[in-house]
Amino acid sequence: VMKLRGVNQILALTITVLVAASTVGGWGPRIQMLSLLFTAGFCFALERYRATAGMEWLIGLVVGSWIWSNLHGGFVIGLLLMAVYLVGGAIDRVQGGMTWKQATRSQKPFLLALVGATLVTAINPNTYRQLEYPLKFLTPNSFTNTIQESLSPNFHLYQLLPFELMLIGLIVCAFIVRRRVSWVDVLLCACFTHLALQQTRNVALWC
């Protein structure tokens, strides 16, 4: 994804090393690793659609949502990513000179893909209840408060230092950037920073 964005190779490698250092604690034979894989795949597909507007990428996202929902509850992350790209893309078009009506019309295929991706998640043994389950982990409750990785990150731990450095770096970049930043990126940073600061398990997704 960084290569698609035109990021310098040395910078991309440095960021990848920091990401690996931040997330290595959660690596292992756990089903959550599938969600990290699908998250990366969705990011790649969304970037390709953003660059080419190829319908095959939207079809892939719908099929991917169905497969993901039958493997792990983290599939809601895919729906969140699609929603961010949908809304952020529409705002970018308005800032580029379109009216809201024109921007909405141009995003119609993407909106239909998001609706389709949401509906296909019900095609599993748990039907629509599959969509309700992961929502229980989005806000603190008596269940998540007893799980260590559901608590907010403890920045006193050395293993979270790379995450802290990248978070600070992100804030610095926001102040020194000279070009207009896409609203897709702004919303991605806002949504996933909130998730990462709320629960340690989401630090890997933020990265």
C-alpha positions, 0 to 999 in steps of 0.5 A: 500500500505504501508503494502505491502511495509513492512512499520512499522505499527507505521510509517505507522500510523504516515504518514497516520495521516499527510496525512489526516491532509494535505488533510482534507481541500479538503474533502467533497461532491466533485467529486474529491474525486472519483479520490482520491479513484481511485488513491489509488486503482490504487496504490494498483493494481500496487503494487500487479502486481509488486509483483505477475505479475498477469494478473488480476491486469492489466485487473483491471487497464484497466477496472478501467480506463474506469470507472474512465474516465466516472466519472472524468477528474482525470483519467489521473492520473491513466495513469500517474501512469501506465506509471511511473511503466512501465518505472521505472520497465524497468530501474530496470530490466536493473540495475538488469542485463537485457539488454534493449531488455530483459527489454522491452520484460518483460514489454510488457504485462504492455505496452499493458495494458497501451495502452488499458487503454488509448484507453478505455478512449474514450468509453464515451459520449465525445469520444477522447475529454475526454482525451484532457480536463484534459490536459488543467489543467496540465500547468498554463493558463488564466483559471487555474490562476483564481482558488485558488486551481490551484495556487502553495501551500502557505506554509505560511498557517498552513494547509500545514505544514504537507505537508511541513514536509513530503516533507522535510522528503522525502528529508532527507530519500533520503540522509540517505537511505542505500539500492538501491531505485527503479526507480519506487519510484524515478519517482513517487516522481519526477512526483508528487512533480512537480504536487504538487508544481505546483498546490495546488489541487495536494497536496492530490495526492502527499500524 
